[in-house]
Amino acid sequence: MNRFTFTALGLTLCLGVACSSDSERRAPPVGDGGSSSGAGAGAGGRKPTAGSGGRLGSDGGSGGEAAEAGNAGNASGAGGEGGLEQGMIIPVTPSACSASATWAGPTPLAGISTAANERLLAITPDELDILFLRDDVLMSAHRATASAAFDAGAAVTLPADFSADAGVALSADGKTMVLLGTDGQTFAAVTRSSRSGTFGVTVDTSAFTGINQRAIQTMQHYAAPVLAPDGKSFVFSAFTPEPDTGFPSGFEGVSVVFESLSTSTGWAMPESISENLFDGTSASRALPSALSSDSRTLFYFDEGAGEQVARFRDRPDAPLYTAVDLGARSGAVPDAKCDRLYYSSADGDVQVSAD
C-alpha cells in the first residue's frame, strides 16, 4: 500500500496571497515517521531578515522578538506619523497549527485503509469527506461524524481529459473538486449538489482563465492544487516539464509554489510564495497538500528530501519562513483545529495521528 472549492459556478471562492522572504528550518519533536534535518532540498536555510515578520528561529527566539527586530529595521530612518516606531513589539497570536506539535499514535483510517494501495488526496476540515486513490482509482467517501468510520466509498468518474494523478483539491463543504487536465496546464472545477452525491463530469474553467493562460505563456505545468478552508486561497506547484530530449547540461528545470487570491471574476494571477525559500527543480518539487484553517501553515511534500514539511507564517499575507520536518509522511492534511493530521504512510495506508 502506498503512499490535493471552490465555488466558481455561481458560488464565491476566495484566496490569500503571500509574499516570500528568507527562511529557517528547524526540527521539533516528531511522532511516528518523524525526522530532523538542518535544511531540506530547496530550503533557503537563512534567518528571516529585518522586516520579514519572523516567528520562531532555530535559536528559539519568540515571535515578538522577531517582529520587534523587523519593525526596528523598517522604522529606522522612516519616522513620520502613522508608522511603526523603533522598538515597537507587535504581538503575534497563536496559529491554528503549532510548530511544536508531536504527531504520534498513527492509526490506519477506518473505512479507507485496506489491503489495497491507498493515497490521500484531500479531506475537508470537518473530517467528513475524503478524496483518495485506491490502486490509482480516484475514490470519494463520506461519514456522519469525525469519530465514525468512513463509508465504503465510491469511484469518481473523471471528466474526459482530466486526471487525479497530479492531485485534486476539495472545498471545505465537500461539494466542489478542482482537477488538473492531462495536459498539465488546465485547472477546472466540478461540483455535486450534496456531500453524499456524485460529482458531475461537466468542467468549469472560467475562474481559472488567467492561471491556465499563464501556463501556456510560460510553458510550465501544474500539480498539487490546494484550496484554503476559507475558500480565499488557491495554492499549487508550477514547474518546467522535462523535454523529450532532456534538459540542457547544468539545468534541471525550476519548480515554484504559487498562491492566488479570489476575485469577483475568478482567481487572480498567482504570486510565488517559495522564491528563495523552498524552490525546487523539476525532479525535486515542493508539492502542496494543505493549508491550515487560518491559512497560516502550509503543508507540502518535499520531493528532494523525501519528507513532509509544515511551513509557518504570522498572517495569511505574510512570508512563510519557519519550517518543520514531519518525516516520511506525504500528503498531510490537518483538521480544522489542527489537533489531528491525516496523511499517507510509506507503506500505502491512509493514517491519522493526534497531537
C-alpha positions in Angstrom: 0.0 0.0 0.0 1.5 3.3 -0.9 1.5 6.1 0.0 -5.0 17.9 -3.1 -13.7 24.5 -3.6 -14.0 26.4 -4.7 -17.2 27.7 -5.8 -17.0 29.4 -9.1 -20.1 28.3 -10.8 -22.1 30.9 -9.0 -20.5 30.4 -5.6 -17.8 32.6 -4.3 -14.3 31.4 -3.8 -11.6 33.4 -2.2 -7.8 33.2 -1.6 -5.0 34.9 0.3 -1.7 35.8 -1.4 1.6 35.8 0.4 5.0 37.1 -0.5 8.3 35.5 0.0 11.2 36.0 2.4 14.1 34.3 3.9 13.7 31.1 5.8 15.0 28.9 8.6 14.1 25.3 9.1 14.1 23.6 12.5 13.1 20.2 13.7 10.8 19.8 16.7 9.8 16.5 18.4 8.2 14.2 15.9 6.0 11.2 16.4 5.8 8.2 14.0 7.9 8.6 10.9 9.4 11.9 12.1 12.9 13.1 11.3 15.1 16.1 11.8 17.2 18.0 9.3 19.1 21.2 9.1 17.6 22.1 5.8 15.9 20.0 3.2 16.3 20.3 -0.6 15.3 23.7 -1.8 15.3 25.3 1.7 17.0 28.7 1.8 18.5 28.0 5.3 18.8 31.7 6.1 17.4 33.6 9.0 14.5 36.0 8.5 15.7 39.4 7.6 14.6 42.6 9.3 11.1 43.4 8.3 10.3 39.9 7.1 7.9 39.3 10.0 9.7 36.5 11.9 8.1 33.9 14.1 10.4 31.3 15.6 14.1 30.8 14.6 16.3 28.0 15.5 17.6 29.9 18.4 14.2 29.7 20.0 13.5 33.4 19.7 9.9 34.4 20.2 7.6 35.8 17.5 7.5 39.1 19.4 11.3 39.3 19.3 11.4 38.7 15.6 8.7 41.1 15.0 10.5 43.7 17.1 13.7 43.3 15.1 11.7 43.6 11.8 9.9 46.7 13.0 13.1 48.3 14.1 14.6 47.7 10.7 11.5 49.1 8.9 11.2 52.1 11.2 14.9 53.1 11.0 15.1 56.4 9.3 11.5 56.3 8.3 9.8 58.2 11.1 6.6 60.1 10.4 3.1 59.8 11.7 1.2 56.5 11.4 4.4 54.4 11.0 5.8 51.8 13.4 8.1 53.2 16.0 11.5 51.7 16.6 11.4 49.1 19.3 7.6 48.6 19.0 6.6 45.0 19.6 3.7 43.6 17.5 2.0 40.7 19.3 1.6 37.6 17.2 -1.4 35.5 18.1 -1.0 31.7 18.2 -1.8 30.0 14.9 -4.2 27.1 14.5 -1.2 24.7 14.0 1.7 24.5 16.4 5.3 24.3 15.2 6.0 22.1 18.2 3.2 19.6 17.6 4.2 16.0 18.2 2.1 13.8 15.8 2.0 10.5 17.5 -0.1 7.3 17.6 -0.6 6.7 13.9 -3.7 4.7 13.2 -5.0 3.4 9.8 -8.0 5.4 8.8 -11.1 3.2 9.3 -13.0 2.5 6.1 -10.2 3.9 3.9 -7.1 1.9 4.6 -7.4 -1.7 3.2 -5.1 -4.3 1.7 -5.0 -2.2 -1.5 -2.7 0.8 -2.1 -4.3 4.0 -0.9 -3.0 7.6 -1.1 -4.7 10.6 0.5 -5.5 13.5 -1.8 -7.8 15.7 0.2 -10.0 15.8 3.3 -12.4 18.5 4.4 -11.5 20.5 7.6 -14.5 18.9 9.4 -13.1 15.5 8.5 -16.3 14.3 6.9 -15.4 14.0 3.2 -12.3 12.5 1.7 -10.8 12.0 -1.7 -8.1 9.4 -2.2 -6.6 7.0 -4.7 -7.1 3.3 -4.2 -4.9 1.3 -6.6 -4.7 4.5 -8.7 -8.5 4.9 -8.9 -10.0 8.2 -7.6 -12.4 7.4 -4.7 -14.7 9.6 -2.6 -16.1 8.7 0.8 -18.2 10.3 3.5 -19.0 9.8 7.2 -21.6 11.3 9.5 -19.2 12.3 12.3 -15.4 12.7 12.6 -15.3 9.8 15.1 -17.1 7.3 12.8 -15.6 5.1 10.1 -15.9 6.3 6.5 -18.4 4.5 4.3 -17.2 2.1 1.7 -16.6 4.9 -0.8 -17.3 5.0 -4.5 -15.1 5.5 -7.6 -15.3 9.0 -9.0 -16.0 9.3 -12.7 -13.4 11.8 -14.1 -14.3 14.2 -17.0 -12.6 13.5 -20.3 -9.0 14.8 -20.5 -8.7 15.2 -16.7 -6.8 13.1 -14.2 -6.2 12.8 -10.4 -2.6 11.7 -10.9 -1.2 15.2 -10.1 -3.6 15.8 -7.2 -7.0 17.2 -6.6 -8.4 19.9 -4.3 -11.6 19.8 -2.3 -13.7 22.6 -1.0 -14.5 22.9 2.7 -18.1 22.0 2.1 -17.1 18.9 0.1 -19.2 19.9 -2.9 -16.5 21.3 -5.3 -13.4 19.5 -6.6 -10.6 21.1 -8.6 -9.0 18.8 -11.2 -6.0 19.2 -13.5 -6.1 18.4 -17.2 -4.0 15.7 -18.6 -2.1 18.4 -20.5 -0.8 19.6 -17.1 -1.9 23.2 -17.8 -5.6 23.3 -17.2 -7.3 23.7 -13.9 -11.1 23.2 -13.7 -13.9 22.7 -11.2 -16.6 20.1 -11.0 -19.4 20.1 -8.5 -22.0 18.0 -6.8 -25.3 19.0 -5.2 -24.7 17.4 -1.9 -21.9 15.9 0.1 -23.3 12.4 -0.4 -23.9 13.0 -4.1 -21.8 12.2 -7.1 -19.5 14.7 -8.8 -20.6 15.7 -12.3 -18.4 15.5 -15.3 -19.0 19.0 -16.7 -15.9 21.1 -16.0 -15.9 24.8 -15.4 -12.5 26.5 -16.2 -13.9 30.1 -16.1 -12.4 31.0 -12.7 -9.0 29.7 -13.7 -8.7 31.5 -17.0 -5.8 33.7 -16.0 -3.9 30.9 -14.3 -4.4 28.5 -17.3 -3.3 31.1 -19.8 -0.2 31.7 -17.7 0.7 28.1 -18.1 0.6 28.3 -21.9 2.6 31.5 -21.9 5.3 30.2 -19.6 5.2 26.6 -20.9 5.0 25.4 -17.3 3.0 22.6 -16.0 1.0 22.5 -12.7 0.5 20.0 -9.9 -0.8 19.6 -6.3 -3.7 22.0 -6.1 -4.9 23.1 -2.7 -7.9 25.2 -1.7 -7.8 27.0 1.7 -10.5 26.0 4.1 -12.0 29.5 4.0 -12.0 29.5 0.2 -9.8 32.6 -0.1 -6.6 31.0 -1.2 -5.6 28.6 -4.0 -2.1 27.1 -3.8 -0.4 24.9 -6.4 3.0 23.9 -7.7 4.3 25.0 -11.1 7.3 23.5 -12.8 9.2 23.2 -16.0 8.4 19.9 -17.8 11.4 18.0 -19.0 11.6 17.9 -22.8 11.8 14.6 -24.7 15.5 15.4 -25.4 16.2 16.1 -21.7 17.3 19.3 -20.1 20.4 21.1 -21.3 23.6 20.3 -19.3 23.6 22.1 -16.0 19.9 22.9 -16.0 17.3 20.7 -14.1 14.2 22.8 -14.6 12.6 25.0 -12.0 9.7 24.4 -9.6 7.9 27.1 -7.5 4.8 27.2 -5.3 2.2 29.8 -6.2 -0.7 31.3 -4.3 -3.6 33.1 -5.9 -6.4 35.4 -4.5 -10.0 35.0 -5.3 -11.7 38.0 -7.1 -15.2 38.7 -8.3 -14.1 37.3 -11.7 -12.1 34.3 -10.6 -8.6 33.6 -9.3 -6.1 36.4 -9.6 -2.7 36.0 -11.3 -0.7 33.9 -8.8 2.4 35.0 -6.9 5.3 32.8 -5.8 5.5 32.0 -2.1 8.5 29.8 -2.4 11.0 32.1 -4.1 14.4 31.9 -2.4 12.8 29.7 0.3 11.9 26.3 -0.9 12.0 26.5 -4.7 13.0 23.2 -6.3 13.8 21.6 -9.7 11.5 19.7 -12.0 12.5 16.4 -10.4 12.6 17.9 -6.8 9.4 19.8 -6.3 7.6 21.1 -3.3 4.1 19.7 -3.6 1.4 21.4 -1.5 -1.0 19.2 0.3 -3.0 21.5 2.6 -3.4 24.9 4.2 -4.5 25.2 7.9 -7.9 26.6 8.8 -6.3 30.0 9.4 -4.1 29.8 6.2 -1.0 30.4 8.4 0.5 26.9 7.9 1.3 25.4 4.5 1.8 21.6 4.4 3.8 20.2 1.4 5.8 17.2 0.4 9.5 17.9 -0.4 10.4 15.5 -3.2 14.1 16.3 -2.8 14.2 15.4 0.9 11.5 12.7 0.6 9.6 14.1 3.5 6.6 16.1 4.6 7.1 19.7 5.7 5.0 22.3 7.5 5.9 25.9 7.0 4.5 28.8 9.1 3.7 32.5 8.7 2.2 35.1 11.1 -0.6 36.2 8.8 -2.2 34.7 5.6 -0.5 37.5 3.7 2.9 37.2 5.4 6.0 35.4 4.2 6.4 31.7 5.0 9.7 31.1 6.9 9.7 28.7 9.9 9.8 25.1 8.6 9.2 21.9 10.5 10.1 18.4 9.1 7.3 15.9 9.5 9.2 12.9 8.4 8.3 10.1 6.0 4.7 11.1 5.7 3.2 12.5 2.5 0.0 14.4 1.5 -0.5 15.7 5.1 -3.8 17.5 5.8 -4.8 18.8 9.3 -8.3 19.0 10.7 -9.8 22.4 11.5 -8.3 22.5 15.0 -5.0 21.1 13.8 -5.0 18.5 16.5 -5.3 15.6 14.1 -3.2 15.1 11.0 -4.2 12.8 8.1 -1.5 11.6 5.7 -0.3 8.7 3.5 2.3 6.4 5.0 5.3 5.0 3.2 3.6 1.6 3.0 0.5 2.9 1.3 -2.0 3.3 4.2 -4.0 6.5 4.9 -3.3 7.2 8.5 -4.3 9.7 11.2 -2.1 10.9 14.1 -3.1 13.1 17.0 -1.2 16.0 18.7 
